[in-house]
């Protein structure tokens, strides 16, 4: 697999990097990670697989590749996540919203592998979890950093000098800045099984806080997007308009679960989907 780095203020032109196996924590940038790793990771990310021994950049491959741990059994193959996802997100409304070019599922099955990649990301973004953007990153980075001070320094050095890693971290940071666990918790109340709801949300919240802590630690920031104030302000200004749409969407989804006037709910649900996607600048 080849990645072509985009020109930025650090690298005057584009360069080509060969990446074999997995990158940091095994998190690949392709949207189809959900299919490729779904059997090994509850959320379709190969975070912390410990695989890969390829060239991660000049001088970094030998230090990082192959030294990352696997996720614990608690995080791997957790079948409860799919049930949570289907009830706590508007993924089933994607077809009615008519914003997708293809059906959300490849077959009529209800397995994770039957779900296409776009609705997987769509559902998590709409419900303000933004899970595919950050899940597993904190576990992988923290486990690597705990190996010693030299490993922490290496992560900071990579963030500064290795464009691919820097872009990965900035993308994770942006995804976390767009997430809102307070709103996500409101969506979680749509899950009927209280025990499952509590377990899955607690797992997501724990990893979100870990990922945020590690991103801030290696970047030397006190808050997300501290070095990109324009983008941080943009998100801050948009959220007061997006949040009410999210709360309205939750109420409409709750009414649909209760079987209330289903035909009349389709249009307003579609309107909230489009409004939230526009406000977050993300669809799926």
DRENDOKOL-265244 format. One record per atom (N, C-alpha, C): x, y, z; residue in three letters. Coordinates in pm, whole numbers, plus 50000, padded with zeros to 5 digits. Example, Ala and Ser with C-alpha at 12.3 -4.5 7.8 and 13.67 -1.06 7.14 Angstrom:
REM residues 2
> px  py  pz  vodren
> 51319  49431  50780  ala
> 51230  49550  50780  ala
> 51320  49670  50780  ala
> 51285  49775  50708  ser
> 51367  49894  50714  ser
> 51290  50003  50787  ser
This chain:
REM residues 284
> px  py  pz  vodren
> 50084  49882  50000  unk
> 50000  50000  50000  unk
> 50088  50124  50000  unk
> 50054  50222  49918  unk
> 50135  50344  49909  unk
> 50051  50463  49950  unk
> 50112  50554  50024  unk
> 50049  50679  50061  unk
> 50131  50791  49997  unk
> 50066  50886  49934  unk
> 50138  51001  49883  unk
> 50111  51119  49974  unk
> 50214  51167  50038  unk
> 50199  51275  50134  unk
> 50164  51403  50062  unk
> 50072  51480  50117  unk
> 50036  51609  50059  unk
> 50140  51713  50097  unk
> 50166  51809  50009  unk
> 50261  51915  50043  unk
> 50208  51995  50162  unk
> 50294  52035  50250  unk
> 50253  52122  50360  unk
> 50370  52212  50395  unk
> 50358  52282  50509  unk
> 50459  52381  50544  unk
> 50591  52317  50583  unk
> 50589  52184  50610  unk
> 50714  52119  50649  unk
> 50783  52056  50529  unk
> 50706  51999  50439  unk
> 50766  51935  50323  unk
> 50729  52016  50200  unk
> 50827  52069  50133  unk
> 50801  52160  50023  unk
> 50728  52095  49906  unk
> 50738  51966  49890  unk
> 50669  51899  49780  unk
> 50613  51768  49828  unk
> 50549  51694  49736  unk
> 50491  51566  49776  unk
> 50598  51459  49775  unk
> 50581  51359  49857  unk
> 50674  51247  49863  unk
> 50593  51119  49875  unk
> 50655  51008  49842  unk
> 50585  50880  49845  unk
> 50645  50792  49953  unk
> 50556  50738  50037  unk
> 50600  50653  50146  unk
> 50539  50515  50129  unk
> 50619  50411  50141  unk
> 50566  50276  50133  unk
> 50534  50229  50273  unk
> 50414  50179  50291  unk
> 50372  50130  50422  unk
> 50324  49987  50405  unk
> 50393  49894  50466  unk
> 50352  49753  50462  unk
> 50301  49715  50600  unk
> 50193  49640  50604  unk
> 50135  49601  50732  unk
> 50054  49717  50788  unk
> 50072  49745  50916  unk
> 49993  49847  50983  unk
> 50080  49963  51025  unk
> 50017  50078  51037  unk
> 50085  50195  51087  unk
> 50076  50198  51238  unk
> 50084  50316  51295  unk
> 50080  50329  51440  unk
> 49951  50270  51494  unk
> 49962  50175  51583  unk
> 49845  50112  51643  unk
> 49764  50032  51542  unk
> 49819  50012  51424  unk
> 49747  49936  51323  unk
> 49630  50012  51263  unk
> 49620  50142  51286  unk
> 49507  50218  51233  unk
> 49541  50261  51092  unk
> 49472  50209  50994  unk
> 49496  50246  50856  unk
> 49400  50357  50817  unk
> 49437  50430  50712  unk
> 49357  50546  50674  unk
> 49240  50510  50584  unk
> 49236  50389  50527  unk
> 49128  50351  50437  unk
> 48996  50340  50508  unk
> 48887  50378  50439  unk
> 48756  50378  50501  unk
> 48705  50237  50524  unk
> 48762  50139  50449  unk
> 48713  50002  50461  unk
> 48781  49923  50571  unk
> 48846  49991  50668  unk
> 48902  49923  50783  unk
> 48796  49840  50855  unk
> 48670  49887  50851  unk
> 48562  49818  50921  unk
> 48549  49675  50871  unk
> 48558  49656  50739  unk
> 48547  49520  50685  unk
> 48673  49440  50711  unk
> 48789  49504  50689  unk
> 48914  49430  50694  unk
> 48943  49377  50834  unk
> 48906  49455  50936  unk
> 48943  49417  51072  unk
> 48824  49390  51162  unk
> 48703  49385  51103  unk
> 48583  49373  51186  unk
> 48584  49253  51279  unk
> 48647  49142  51238  unk
> 48644  49023  51321  unk
> 48738  49032  51440  unk
> 48834  49126  51433  unk
> 48933  49135  51541  unk
> 48911  49254  51631  unk
> 48827  49345  51591  unk
> 48809  49468  51668  unk
> 48663  49507  51668  unk
> 48607  49544  51781  unk
> 48464  49569  51788  unk
> 48418  49683  51702  unk
> 48507  49775  51666  unk
> 48466  49893  51592  unk
> 48529  49898  51454  unk
> 48588  49789  51411  unk
> 48639  49783  51276  unk
> 48773  49849  51257  unk
> 48841  49890  51364  unk
> 48974  49946  51354  unk
> 49073  49843  51407  unk
> 49188  49835  51346  unk
> 49286  49736  51389  unk
> 49380  49795  51491  unk
> 49328  49874  51582  unk
> 49413  49943  51676  unk
> 49489  49846  51763  unk
> 49620  49869  51771  unk
> 49702  49789  51860  unk
> 49718  49646  51819  unk
> 49715  49614  51689  unk
> 49729  49475  51650  unk
> 49871  49425  51665  unk
> 49965  49518  51666  unk
> 50103  49477  51682  unk
> 50160  49416  51556  unk
> 50089  49425  51444  unk
> 50139  49370  51319  unk
> 50216  49477  51245  unk
> 50288  49434  51142  unk
> 50350  49531  51052  unk
> 50495  49551  51085  unk
> 50579  49542  50983  unk
> 50719  49565  51004  unk
> 50776  49644  50888  unk
> 50690  49723  50824  unk
> 50730  49794  50704  unk
> 50795  49926  50732  unk
> 50818  49999  50624  unk
> 50883  50129  50633  unk
> 50781  50234  50673  unk
> 50791  50283  50794  unk
> 50699  50385  50844  unk
> 50753  50525  50821  unk
> 50870  50535  50766  unk
> 50932  50665  50746  unk
> 51080  50651  50776  unk
> 51155  50752  50745  unk
> 51299  50744  50762  unk
> 51337  50723  50909  unk
> 51393  50607  50939  unk
> 51445  50582  51072  unk
> 51342  50545  51175  unk
> 51215  50539  51141  unk
> 51112  50513  51242  unk
> 51061  50369  51239  unk
> 51071  50302  51124  unk
> 51012  50169  51111  unk
> 51062  50071  51214  unk
> 51194  50065  51234  unk
> 51250  49967  51326  unk
> 51214  49993  51470  unk
> 51188  50119  51505  unk
> 51157  50154  51643  unk
> 51011  50129  51678  unk
> 50922  50148  51580  unk
> 50779  50145  51610  unk
> 50713  50016  51564  unk
> 50738  49976  51441  unk
> 50666  49862  51385  unk
> 50689  49736  51467  unk
> 50585  49664  51494  unk
> 50594  49537  51564  unk
> 50605  49549  51715  unk
> 50605  49672  51769  unk
> 50622  49688  51913  unk
> 50494  49730  51983  unk
> 50384  49733  51910  unk
> 50259  49777  51968  unk
> 50175  49658  52010  unk
> 50103  49668  52120  unk
> 50028  49554  52174  unk
> 49894  49532  52106  unk
> 49839  49416  52130  unk
> 49703  49389  52085  unk
> 49604  49446  52186  unk
> 49485  49476  52136  unk
> 49380  49518  52227  unk
> 49343  49402  52320  unk
> 49298  49436  52438  unk
> 49259  49334  52535  unk
> 49134  49263  52487  unk
> 49104  49145  52541  unk
> 48982  49073  52501  unk
> 48856  49156  52518  unk
> 48856  49247  52613  unk
> 48738  49331  52636  unk
> 48706  49417  52513  unk
> 48811  49453  52437  unk
> 48794  49541  52323  unk
> 48782  49467  52191  unk
> 48815  49338  52187  unk
> 48816  49265  52061  unk
> 48691  49179  52048  unk
> 48632  49183  51929  unk
> 48520  49094  51899  unk
> 48400  49116  51989  unk
> 48376  49239  52033  unk
> 48265  49270  52122  unk
> 48137  49280  52041  unk
> 48055  49176  52046  unk
> 47933  49170  51964  unk
> 47830  49272  52006  unk
> 47841  49325  52128  unk
> 47742  49421  52176  unk
> 47750  49554  52102  unk
> 47865  49584  52044  unk
> 47884  49713  51979  unk
> 47789  49731  51862  unk
> 47767  49627  51782  unk
> 47678  49639  51667  unk
> 47535  49668  51710  unk
> 47489  49600  51815  unk
> 47354  49626  51865  unk
> 47343  49769  51916  unk
> 47444  49814  51987  unk
> 47447  49952  52035  unk
> 47442  50048  51916  unk
> 47527  50023  51817  unk
> 47537  50110  51699  unk
> 47403  50123  51628  unk
> 47331  50012  51612  unk
> 47206  50014  51537  unk
> 47095  50086  51611  unk
> 47103  50093  51743  unk
> 46998  50159  51820  unk
> 47034  50302  51861  unk
> 47162  50330  51878  unk
> 47204  50461  51928  unk
> 47244  50557  51816  unk
> 47231  50516  51690  unk
> 47263  50602  51578  unk
> 47150  50595  51475  unk
> 47141  50692  51385  unk
> 47035  50689  51282  unk
> 47076  50614  51157  unk
> 47157  50510  51170  unk
> 47208  50439  51053  unk
> 47095  50382  50967  unk
> 46985  50341  51028  unk
> 46875  50284  50951  unk
> 46799  50389  50871  unk
> 46825  50516  50899  unk
> 46754  50624  50829  unk
> 46829  50670  50705  unk
> 46948  50617  50681  unk
> 47030  50665  50570  unk
> 46959  50645  50436  unk
> 46896  50530  50417  unk
> 46828  50504  50290  unk
> 46713  50602  50268  unk
> 46637  50630  50374  unk
> 46524  50722  50361  unk
> 46569  50865  50334  unk
> 46688  50901  50381  unk
> 46738  51036  50362  unk
> 46781  51063  50219  unk
> 46803  50957  50141  unk
> 46837  50966  49998  unk
> 46965  51047  49976  unk
> 47065  51027  50061  unk
> 47192  51096  50039  unk
> 47302  50996  50005  unk
> 47269  50869  49999  unk
> 47368  50767  49964  unk
> 47346  50718  49821  unk
> 47453  50679  49754  unk
> 47442  50632  49616  unk
> 47406  50483  49609  unk
> 47426  50411  49719  unk
> 47398  50267  49720  unk
> 47326  50232  49850  unk
> 47262  50116  49856  unk
> 47199  50072  49982  unk
> 47304  50064  50093  unk
> 47262  50084  50217  unk
> 47357  50087  50328  unk
> 47416  49949  50358  unk
> 47347  49842  50312  unk
> 47397  49706  50337  unk
> 47418  49632  50206  unk
> 47519  49547  50205  unk
> 47548  49467  50086  unk
> 47445  49356  50067  unk
> 47396  49302  50177  unk
> 47295  49198  50174  unk
> 47187  49234  50276  unk
> 47091  49148  50292  unk
> 46986  49172  50390  unk
> 47025  49123  50529  unk
> 47145  49074  50543  unk
> 47191  49024  50673  unk
> 47210  49136  50773  unk
> 47220  49098  50899  unk
> 47235  49197  51007  unk
> 47374  49191  51069  unk
> 47470  49130  50999  unk
> 47605  49121  51053  unk
> 47683  49248  51023  unk
> 47790  49269  51098  unk
> 47873  49387  51076  unk
> 47930  49388  50936  unk
> 47972  49272  50886  unk
> 48034  49267  50753  unk
> 47934  49292  50641  unk
> 47803  49287  50671  unk
> 47703  49319  50570  unk
> 47686  49469  50552  unk
> 47731  49546  50649  unk
> 47715  49691  50647  unk
> 47827  49754  50563  unk
> 47791  49845  50476  unk
> 47893  49914  50397  unk
> 47970  50012  50486  unk
> 48087  50052  50437  unk
> 48176  50137  50518  unk
> 48116  50275  50542  unk
> 48051  50333  50441  unk
> 48001  50470  50455  unk
> 47896  50482  50565  unk
> 47794  50395  50571  unk
> 47698  50407  50682  unk
> 47760  50382  50818  unk
> 47866  50301  50823  unk
> 47936  50278  50951  unk
> 47990  50410  51005  unk
> 48057  50486  50920  unk
> 48109  50616  50962  unk
> 47995  50715  50981  unk
> 47899  50712  50890  unk
> 47784  50802  50896  unk
> 47712  50795  51030  unk
> 47681  50673  51075  unk
> 47606  50657  51199  unk
> 47679  50713  51319  unk
> 47809  50685  51328  unk
> 47886  50735  51442  unk
> 47902  50886  51439  unk
> 47915  50944  51319  unk
> 47928  51090  51311  unk
> 47797  51158  51345  unk
> 47686  51108  51290  unk
> 47556  51170  51316  unk
> 47524  51171  51465  unk
> 47560  51065  51533  unk
> 47529  51055  51677  unk
> 47636  51119  51764  unk
> 47729  51187  51702  unk
> 47831  51269  51770  unk
> 47934  51186  51846  unk
> 47937  51055  51822  unk
> 48041  50970  51881  unk
> 48173  50985  51804  unk
> 48163  50991  51670  unk
> 48280  51001  51581  unk
> 48381  50889  51607  unk
> 48332  50773  51642  unk
> 48417  50663  51686  unk
> 48527  50624  51586  unk
> 48498  50607  51456  unk
> 48605  50563  51364  unk
> 48722  50659  51356  unk
> 48704  50782  51399  unk
> 48811  50882  51390  unk
> 48918  50863  51496  unk
> 48883  50802  51611  unk
> 48979  50802  51721  unk
> 48989  50670  51798  unk
> 48894  50580  51784  unk
> 48893  50463  51871  unk
> 49017  50376  51852  unk
> 49083  50342  51960  unk
> 49201  50257  51957  unk
> 49331  50333  51953  unk
> 49325  50461  51915  unk
> 49448  50540  51906  unk
> 49510  50560  52045  unk
> 49427  50594  52141  unk
> 49479  50615  52276  unk
> 49544  50491  52333  unk
> 49479  50377  52311  unk
> 49534  50251  52362  unk
> 49670  50222  52301  unk
> 49681  50237  52168  unk
> 49806  50209  52100  unk
> 49918  50305  52140  unk
> 49887  50435  52141  unk
> 49988  50535  52173  unk
> 50031  50525  52319  unk
> 49935  50508  52410  unk
> 49968  50498  52552  unk
> 50054  50376  52579  unk
> 50019  50262  52520  unk
> 50096  50140  52542  unk
> 50239  50154  52492  unk
> 50257  50222  52379  unk
> 50391  50245  52326  unk
> 50467  50343  52415  unk
> 50402  50451  52458  unk
> 50469  50552  52540  unk
> 50510  50497  52675  unk
> 50435  50401  52728  unk
> 50465  50345  52860  unk
> 50590  50259  52860  unk
> 50646  50233  52744  unk
> 50768  50152  52738  unk
> 50890  50231  52786  unk
> 50876  50362  52799  unk
> 50987  50440  52851  unk
> 50990  50581  52795  unk
> 51071  50666  52856  unk
> 51081  50806  52814  unk
> 51128  50818  52670  unk
> 51215  50727  52628  unk
> 51266  50733  52491  unk
> 51153  50712  52390  unk
> 51055  50629  52428  unk
> 50942  50606  52339  unk
> 50852  50729  52332  unk
> 50835  50797  52444  unk
> 50758  50923  52443  unk
> 50826  51026  52354  unk
> 50958  51037  52366  unk
> 51031  51133  52284  unk
> 51019  51098  52136  unk
> 51022  50968  52106  unk
> 51011  50925  51968  unk
> 50876  50967  51909  unk
> 50769  50951  51985  unk
> 50637  50992  51937  unk
> 50633  51141  51908  unk
> 50691  51222  51994  unk
> 50693  51367  51972  unk
> 50779  51403  51852  unk
> 50889  51330  51836  unk
> 50976  51353  51720  unk
> 50904  51317  51591  unk
> 50833  51204  51593  unk
> 50757  51163  51474  unk
> 50649  51264  51441  unk
> 50583  51317  51542  unk
> 50478  51415  51520  unk
> 50534  51539  51450  unk
> 50656  51572  51484  unk
> 50719  51692  51427  unk
> 50778  51667  51289  unk
> 50842  51551  51269  unk
> 50923  51529  51150  unk
> 50868  51429  51049  unk
> 50774  51346  51091  unk
> 50722  51240  51003  unk
> 50582  51280  50957  unk
> 50572  51323  50830  unk
> 50448  51382  50779  unk
> 50328  51289  50791  unk
> 50346  51160  50760  unk
> 50234  51066  50765  unk
> 50178  51054  50907  unk
> 50267  51042  51004  unk
> 50223  51032  51143  unk
> 50159  51163  51188  unk
> 50218  51275  51148  unk
> 50162  51404  51185  unk
> 50022  51423  51130  unk
> 50002  51383  51004  unk
> 49869  51395  50945  unk
> 49769  51303  51017  unk
> 49813  51183  51054  unk
> 49727  51091  51127  unk
> 49681  51154  51259  unk
> 49775  51208  51334  unk
> 49743  51268  51464  unk
> 49650  51387  51446  unk
> 49675  51471  51346  unk
> 49588  51587  51325  unk
> 49447  51545  51285  unk
> 49436  51438  51205  unk
> 49303  51389  51168  unk
> 49229  51334  51289  unk
> 49301  51261  51374  unk
> 49240  51209  51497  unk
> 49195  51326  51585  unk
> 49280  51426  51598  unk
> 49248  51544  51680  unk
> 49123  51614  51629  unk
> 49112  51629  51498  unk
> 48995  51694  51439  unk
> 48869  51611  51465  unk
> 48878  51480  51447  unk
> 48762  51396  51472  unk
> 48716  51403  51616  unk
> 48812  51408  51709  unk
> 48776  51417  51850  unk
> 48715  51554  51883  unk
> 48763  51658  51816  unk
> 48708  51791  51839  unk
> 48563  51800  51792  unk
> 48530  51724  51689  unk
> 48392  51724  51638  unk
> 48301  51635  51721  unk
> 48358  51541  51794  unk
> 48277  51453  51879  unk
> 48226  51530  52000  unk
> 48114  51484  52054  unk
> 48057  51545  52174  unk
> 47996  51432  52257  unk
> 48067  51390  52360  unk
> 48020  51275  52438  unk
> 47895  51307  52519  unk
> 47871  51434  52548  unk
> 47747  51469  52619  unk
> 47626  51442  52528  unk
> 47637  51485  52402  unk
> 47530  51457  52306  unk
> 47525  51308  52276  unk
> 47641  51245  52262  unk
> 47645  51101  52235  unk
> 47575  51022  52346  unk
> 47590  51067  52468  unk
> 47524  50998  52580  unk
> 47372  51007  52567  unk
> 47321  51119  52515  unk
> 47177  51132  52492  unk
> 47133  51029  52388  unk
> 47211  51012  52282  unk
> 47181  50910  52182  unk
> 47183  50770  52244  unk
> 47276  50748  52336  unk
> 47289  50615  52396  unk
> 47163  50574  52471  unk
> 47084  50672  52515  unk
> 46961  50640  52586  unk
> 46858  50571  52496  unk
> 46881  50573  52365  unk
> 46791  50504  52273  unk
> 46810  50353  52277  unk
> 46922  50307  52333  unk
> 46949  50163  52342  unk
> 46860  50104  52451  unk
> 46782  50004  52415  unk
> 46680  49952  52506  unk
> 46739  49871  52621  unk
> 46844  49797  52594  unk
> 46908  49715  52698  unk
> 46998  49804  52783  unk
> 46955  49832  52905  unk
> 47027  49927  52989  unk
> 47168  49878  53022  unk
> 47183  49749  53047  unk
> 47315  49696  53079  unk
> 47411  49708  52963  unk
> 47363  49671  52843  unk
> 47446  49682  52723  unk
> 47481  49827  52697  unk
> 47383  49915  52711  unk
> 47406  50059  52690  unk
> 47517  50111  52780  unk
> 47511  50075  52906  unk
> 47610  50123  53002  unk
> 47748  50068  52971  unk
> 47756  49940  52939  unk
> 47886  49878  52912  unk
> 47953  49936  52789  unk
> 47878  49948  52680  unk
> 47939  49995  52556  unk
> 47975  50142  52566  unk
> 47885  50224  52619  unk
> 47918  50367  52629  unk
> 48037  50390  52721  unk
> 48044  50315  52831  unk
> 48158  50329  52922  unk
> 48288  50292  52852  unk
> 48285  50188  52768  unk
> 48404  50148  52693  unk
> 48446  50257  52596  unk
> 48348  50316  52526  unk
> 48378  50423  52431  unk
> 48431  50547  52503  unk
> 48366  50583  52613  unk
> 48409  50702  52687  unk
> 48549  50685  52742  unk
> 48579  50568  52793  unk
> 48711  50540  52849  unk
> 48819  50556  52742  unk
> 48793  50503  52624  unk
> 48893  50513  52516  unk
> 48901  50654  52460  unk
> 48790  50725  52456  unk
> 48793  50864  52411  unk
> 48881  50949  52502  unk
> 48862  50935  52632  unk
> 48941  51012  52727  unk
> 49089  50974  52720  unk
> 49117  50845  52701  unk
> 49255  50800  52688  unk
> 49318  50858  52561  unk
> 49244  50853  52451  unk
> 49296  50905  52324  unk
> 49321  51055  52333  unk
> 49230  51127  52394  unk
> 49249  51272  52408  unk
> 49370  51303  52495  unk
> 49384  51229  52603  unk
> 49500  51250  52691  unk
> 49630  51229  52617  unk
> 49638  51124  52537  unk
> 49762  51093  52468  unk
> 49790  51190  52353  unk
> 49687  51232  52282  unk
> 49706  51331  52175  unk
> 49758  51462  52234  unk
> 49700  51504  52345  unk
> 49746  51628  52409  unk
> 49887  51611  52463  unk
> 49917  51494  52514  unk
> 50050  51470  52572  unk
> 50159  51479  52467  unk
> 50143  51409  52355  unk
> 50251  51407  52256  unk
> 50257  51536  52176  unk
> 50144  51610  52170  unk
> 50144  51736  52096  unk
> 50180  51857  52182  unk
> 50184  51836  52315  unk
> 50217  51945  52405  unk
> 50110  52052  52415  unk
> 49985  52014  52392  unk
> 49874  52110  52399  unk
> 49793  52088  52527  unk
> 49720  52191  52564  unk
> 49631  52179  52679  unk
> 49489  52146  52637  unk
> 49456  52172  52512  unk
> 49323  52140  52461  unk
> 49335  52105  52314  unk
> 49235  52034  52263  unk
> 49237  51994  52123  unk
> 49232  52117  52032  unk
> 49306  52111  51923  unk
> 49311  52218  51823  unk
> 49365  52349  51880  unk
> 49444  52342  51985  unk
> 49500  52463  52044  unk
> 49590  52536  51945  unk
> 49648  52463  51851  unk
> 49737  52525  51753  unk
> 49666  52553  51620  unk
> 49537  52531  51619  unk
> 49457  52564  51500  unk
> 49333  52638  51547  unk
> 49354  52761  51589  unk
> 49246  52836  51651  unk
> 49132  52867  51554  unk
> 49165  52883  51425  unk
> 49061  52912  51326  unk
> 48963  52796  51318  unk
> 49016  52674  51307  unk
> 48930  52557  51299  unk
> 48857  52534  51431  unk
> 48925  52554  51542  unk
> 48861  52537  51673  unk
> 48744  52635  51689  unk
> 48765  52758  51645  unk
> 48658  52858  51655  unk
> 48542  52823  51563  unk
> 48573  52771  51444  unk
> 48468  52731  51351  unk
> 48378  52625  51413  unk
> 48439  52523  51475  unk
> 48361  52417  51540  unk
> 48282  52474  51656  unk
> 48345  52564  51732  unk
> 48278  52625  51848  unk
> 48156  52705  51805  unk
> 48167  52774  51692  unk
> 48055  52855  51645  unk
> 47944  52771  51583  unk
> 47980  52656  51523  unk
> 47879  52571  51459  unk
> 47800  52489  51559  unk
> 47862  52447  51668  unk
> 47798  52354  51760  unk
> 47664  52403  51816  unk
> 47648  52532  51851  unk
> 47518  52576  51903  unk
> 47404  52557  51803  unk
> 47436  52547  51675  unk
> 47334  52524  51574  unk
> 47314  52374  51548  unk
> 47419  52296  51565  unk
> 47410  52152  51541  unk
> 47346  52081  51659  unk
> 47378  52122  51780  unk
> 47329  52053  51899  unk
> 47176  52042  51904  unk
> 47101  52150  51877  unk
> 46954  52136  51879  unk
> 46904  52035  51776  unk
> 46969  52032  51658  unk
> 46928  51934  51557  unk
> 46953  51792  51605  unk
> 47063  51773  51679  unk
> 47092  51641  51733  unk
> 46985  51599  51834  unk
> 46946  51691  51921  unk
> 46844  51660  52022  unk
> 46709  51633  51957  unk
> 46677  51709  51852  unk
> 46552  51684  51778  unk
> 46558  51547  51713  unk
> 46673  51513  51657  unk
> 46688  51383  51592  unk
> 46668  51269  51692  unk
> 46724  51283  51810  unk
> 46707  51180  51913  unk
> 46558  51161  51944  unk
> 46486  51271  51960  unk
> 46344  51261  51991  unk
> 46266  51195  51876  unk
> 46301  51229  51752  unk
> 46234  51167  51638  unk
> 46265  51017  51629  unk
> 46390  50980  51658  unk
> 46427  50839  51659  unk
> 46352  50765  51769  unk
> 46336  50830  51884  unk
> 46263  50767  51995  unk
> 46117  50744  51955  unk
> 46057  50842  51890  unk
> 45919  50827  51846  unk
> 45906  50715  51743  unk
> 46005  50704  51656  unk
> 46002  50598  51555  unk
> 46015  50462  51621  unk
> 46100  50451  51723  unk
> 46112  50326  51797  unk
> 45978  50285  51860  unk
> 45901  50386  51900  unk
> 45772  50361  51963  unk
> 45661  50337  51863  unk
> 45693  50349  51733  unk
> 45595  50322  51629  unk
> 45499  50435  51601  unk
> 45535  50558  51635  unk
> 45445  50671  51617  unk
> 45451  50726  51474  unk
> 45343  50722  51402  unk
> 45327  50787  51271  unk
> 45455  50782  51188  unk
> 45497  50663  51153  unk
> 45625  50643  51087  unk
> 45640  50724  50959  unk
> 45535  50732  50878  unk
> 45543  50804  50751  unk
> 45571  50952  50773  unk
> 45513  51009  50878  unk
> 45531  51152  50905  unk
> 45668  51184  50963  unk
> 45739  51082  51011  unk
> 45869  51105  51074  unk
> 45984  51104  50973  unk
> 45962  51047  50855  unk
> 46071  51031  50760  unk
> 46128  51164  50713  unk
> 46042  51258  50677  unk
> 46093  51386  50626  unk
> 46171  51464  50731  unk
> 46116  51484  50852  unk
> 46194  51559  50952  unk
> 46323  51487  50992  unk
> 46320  51353  50995  unk
> 46444  51281  51025  unk
> 46549  51306  50915  unk
> 46505  51302  50790  unk
> 46596  51330  50681  unk
> 46652  51471  50688  unk
> 46568  51566  50732  unk
> 46612  51704  50744  unk
> 46719  51717  50853  unk
> 46702  51647  50964  unk
> 46804  51655  51070  unk
> 46934  51590  51025  unk
> 46924  51481  50949  unk
> 47044  51415  50898  unk
> 47124  51510  50809  unk
> 47056  51576  50716  unk
> 47124  51669  50628  unk
> 47178  51789  50703  unk
> 47102  51837  50800  unk
> 47147  51953  50878  unk
> 47270  51923  50961  unk
> 47272  51807  51027  unk
> 47386  51769  51110  unk
> 47509  51745  51022  unk
> 47490  51678  50909  unk
> 47602  51653  50817  unk
> 47662  51785  50768  unk
> 47576  51881  50737  unk
> 47626  52011  50691  unk
> 47697  52086  50803  unk
> 47640  52077  50923  unk
> 47700  52147  51036  unk
> 47835  52091  51078  unk
> 47847  51959  51073  unk
> 47973  51895  51112  unk
> 48073  51888  50998  unk
> 48025  51917  50875  unk
> 48108  51901  50755  unk
> 48154  51756  50739  unk
> 48066  51664  50777  unk
> 48093  51521  50763  unk
> 47965  51448  50730  unk
> 47975  51348  50643  unk
> 47861  51259  50620  unk
> 47900  51119  50660  unk
> 47986  51052  50579  unk
> 48025  50918  50617  unk
> 48122  50858  50520  unk
